[in-house]
Amino acid sequence: MGSCASVMMGEDVRIAKIMSKFELVKPSDAKPGLARVVGRVLPAEGGTVLTAPWSGRPCVYYDLLVEEKVDTDDSSYWQPVITEANTVPYRLVDVEGGGVAVDSQSMVCTTLTDPCAVEDSRLPSASLVALGARYSLQMKRHNFFEGETYKRYRATERAFVVGQQCAALGVVAHAAGHKSLQPMNRSLVSKEDMKRGQWTRMEQMAWNSFKQEGVFVTSQPKLIGDDLPLLPQAAVPVMLPPQPVVELVAPPGSKPGSTCLFPLPDGRQLQIVIPPGVAGGMTFMAQI
């Protein structure tokens, strides 16, 4: 399986400069050669769909980083505790039925996509609690002044969601009536090509700094444009932000189905229905 490399901010800027030099084409119009193809993401025909581990979004690619806040006498820093990435073959399609396949499992794809992140887990989301349980993280600690509290965690997740509009820069190949995107390399653009295309010095340096064969894939709006007829926007799944959860203790004498009033750390009072299987004195998790 190929890798999908996460890139740092400086690399993002260089790749953005490279991608911006190539005209946008929709899958129906993609001709053989180097091109920036834009369309909506769908899994390969007969392929599978992934579930992003933190947000639960249906996707064809995700990477996840979970970090724990470490406090020392001199400083504080975030320490990685979970890293995970996965991808499946997918295609970019347009409203006219055209499609270009991207076999992300057999090639290097460098991704540029804005992350969704939860920054504070003092009241962690249900998704973050589930992640902690999945990886056997000890998410709680005992504080002398506050008693049992949650440790500080943050999760950063990037994904290409099914139905999302994306662009991919690579070499379009035609075979047996199908179009696919293949890895590119620096030799595909000559100095003469740069001169004709009026590349700036910074753009030339960005291209020349690209050392690895691969495909650039992005969901950044400035590299996709909005003037091509693609699938309706309604095809993009709507992701609701994860809701924070708290651990509560059922009041003495309470029973499943009864409604009880609970004070929250921020001073609010919350009415919660006692879930099935929980009796007085038992702890349970509830969304707020």
Secondary structure as UniProt FT lines:
FT   STRAND          4..5
FT   HELIX           9..20
FT   STRAND          24..25
FT   HELIX           27..29
FT   STRAND          33..43
FT   TURN            45..46
FT   STRAND          50..51
FT   TURN            53..55
FT   STRAND          58..71
FT   STRAND          76..87
FT   STRAND          90..93
FT   TURN            95..96
FT   STRAND          99..102
FT   TURN            104..105
FT   STRAND          109..112
FT   STRAND          116..118
FT   HELIX           126..134
FT   TURN            135..136
FT   STRAND          140..143
FT   TURN            144..146
FT   STRAND          147..150
FT   STRAND          153..161
FT   TURN            162..163
FT   STRAND          165..175
FT   TURN            176..177
FT   STRAND          178..182
FT   HELIX           186..188
FT   HELIX           191..196
FT   TURN            197..198
FT   HELIX           201..208
FT   STRAND          214..218
FT   HELIX           221..223
FT   HELIX           233..235
FT   STRAND          244..249
FT   TURN            252..253
FT   TURN            256..257
FT   STRAND          259..263
FT   TURN            265..266
FT   STRAND          269..273
FT   TURN            276..277
FT   TURN            280..281
FT   STRAND          283..287
//
